[in-house]
Amino acid sequence: MATVSDSRLFQGSFFRFRYLTNWQHEIIEDVACFFRADSGGVLQIAASRLAAGSLDLKAQIRAYLQRNQIDGHQAELFEYQTTRGIPAIACEYWHQDRFWLVQFLGSQDRLLIVLYNGDEVPESDLAREISTMLASIEFI
């Protein structure tokens, strides 16, 4: 299994993170997309700036879920802080026969939206790789 030492640095407008060398990277419509060719899933990261002091992660993720017609029973929210101290909120759900992991990370006026969607729930090795990459996210 790949480790963080087997990784490349990706830098966005106000964040950076390490993606594993067995993953491929593309920018599609200004969204960074990462995928492992054999997994049937994709990890997407979008960055946004908001008016200073207006960030409410719970409101942001609820609005996202509502826009995508996901009700609260399908997606229980989990609030936490990353290992790098960034406030975050996440949920997992099934929608249109796809598994979704949605994470909103933010601080002050910076919002990072991280989506993983795949044909199935990631097996343990893939889940560890996704977790390893997400744990490396830092704001700069």
C-alpha positions as CSV (number, residue, x, y, z in Angstrom):
1,M,0.0,0.0,0.0
2,A,1.2,3.5,-0.8
3,T,2.2,5.9,2.0
4,V,2.6,9.6,2.3
5,S,6.3,9.2,1.4
6,D,5.0,7.9,-2.0
7,S,3.3,11.2,-2.8
8,R,3.3,14.4,-4.8
9,L,2.4,17.9,-3.6
10,F,-0.7,19.6,-5.0
11,Q,-1.1,23.3,-4.2
12,G,-4.3,25.2,-4.7
13,S,-5.1,28.8,-4.2
14,F,-4.9,28.7,-0.4
15,F,-4.3,25.0,0.5
16,R,-2.0,22.2,-0.3
17,F,-2.1,18.5,0.2
18,R,-0.2,15.4,-0.8
19,Y,-1.8,12.8,-3.2
20,L,-0.4,9.4,-3.6
21,T,1.7,8.5,-6.7
22,N,-0.6,5.6,-7.6
23,W,-3.3,8.2,-8.1
24,Q,-3.7,10.4,-11.2
25,H,-4.5,14.1,-11.3
26,E,-6.5,16.3,-13.6
27,I,-8.1,19.7,-13.5
28,I,-11.7,19.6,-14.8
29,E,-13.6,22.9,-14.9
30,D,-11.3,24.5,-12.3
31,V,-11.8,21.5,-9.9
32,A,-8.8,19.4,-8.9
33,C,-9.7,15.7,-9.5
34,F,-7.7,12.7,-8.3
35,F,-8.4,9.1,-9.0
36,R,-6.9,5.7,-8.8
37,A,-7.4,4.0,-12.2
38,D,-8.6,0.7,-10.7
39,S,-11.0,2.2,-8.1
40,G,-14.1,3.4,-10.0
41,G,-14.1,6.6,-7.8
42,V,-12.9,10.1,-7.9
43,L,-11.7,12.6,-5.2
44,Q,-12.5,16.2,-6.1
45,I,-11.4,19.3,-4.3
46,A,-12.8,22.8,-4.8
47,A,-11.7,26.0,-3.0
48,S,-13.8,29.1,-2.4
49,R,-13.4,32.4,-0.6
50,L,-16.3,33.9,1.3
51,A,-16.9,37.3,2.9
52,A,-14.6,37.5,6.0
53,G,-16.2,36.0,9.0
54,S,-19.2,34.6,7.2
55,L,-18.2,30.9,7.2
56,D,-20.7,28.6,8.8
57,L,-19.7,25.0,7.8
58,K,-22.9,23.4,9.0
59,A,-25.0,25.9,6.9
60,Q,-22.7,25.4,3.9
61,I,-23.0,21.6,3.9
62,R,-26.7,21.6,4.6
63,A,-27.2,23.9,1.6
64,Y,-25.1,21.6,-0.5
65,L,-27.1,18.5,0.6
66,Q,-30.4,20.4,-0.1
67,R,-29.3,21.4,-3.6
68,N,-28.5,17.8,-4.3
69,Q,-31.8,16.6,-2.8
70,I,-30.2,14.6,0.0
71,D,-32.3,14.6,3.2
72,G,-31.0,14.5,6.7
73,H,-31.9,10.9,7.2
74,Q,-29.5,9.9,4.4
75,A,-26.6,11.9,5.6
76,E,-25.8,12.3,9.2
77,L,-23.3,15.1,9.8
78,F,-20.1,14.6,11.7
79,E,-18.2,17.7,13.0
80,Y,-14.5,17.4,13.8
81,Q,-11.1,19.2,13.5
82,T,-8.4,17.9,11.2
83,T,-5.0,16.8,12.5
84,R,-3.8,20.2,11.3
85,G,-6.5,22.1,13.3
86,I,-8.9,23.0,10.5
87,P,-12.6,22.9,11.4
88,A,-14.5,20.4,9.3
89,I,-17.8,18.7,8.8
90,A,-18.5,15.5,6.8
91,C,-21.1,13.0,5.9
92,E,-21.4,9.9,3.8
93,Y,-24.5,8.7,1.8
94,W,-25.7,6.8,-1.2
95,H,-27.3,8.8,-4.1
96,Q,-28.2,7.6,-7.6
97,D,-26.4,4.3,-7.0
98,R,-23.1,6.0,-6.0
99,F,-21.4,6.2,-2.7
100,W,-20.5,9.8,-1.6
101,L,-18.2,11.2,1.0
102,V,-18.6,14.9,1.4
103,Q,-16.3,17.1,3.6
104,F,-16.4,20.8,4.1
105,L,-13.3,22.3,5.7
106,G,-13.0,26.0,6.5
107,S,-11.4,28.7,8.5
108,Q,-12.4,32.4,8.5
109,D,-13.1,33.2,4.9
110,R,-11.7,30.0,3.3
111,L,-13.9,27.0,2.3
112,L,-12.6,23.8,0.9
113,I,-15.1,21.3,-0.5
114,V,-13.9,17.7,-0.8
115,L,-16.0,15.1,-2.5
116,Y,-15.3,11.5,-3.1
117,N,-17.8,9.4,-5.1
118,G,-17.5,5.9,-6.3
119,D,-19.3,2.8,-7.5
120,E,-19.1,1.3,-4.1
121,V,-18.0,2.0,-0.5
122,P,-14.2,2.0,-0.7
123,E,-12.4,-1.2,0.5
124,S,-10.1,-0.8,3.4
125,D,-6.9,-0.1,1.4
126,L,-8.6,2.5,-0.7
127,A,-10.2,4.1,2.3
128,R,-6.8,4.3,4.0
129,E,-5.3,6.0,1.0
130,I,-8.1,8.5,0.9
131,S,-7.7,9.2,4.6
132,T,-4.0,9.6,4.3
133,M,-4.4,12.2,1.5
134,L,-7.2,14.1,3.3
135,A,-5.1,14.2,6.5
136,S,-2.4,16.0,4.7
137,I,-4.6,19.0,3.8
138,E,-3.3,22.3,5.1
139,F,-4.2,25.9,4.6
140,I,-1.4,28.2,3.5
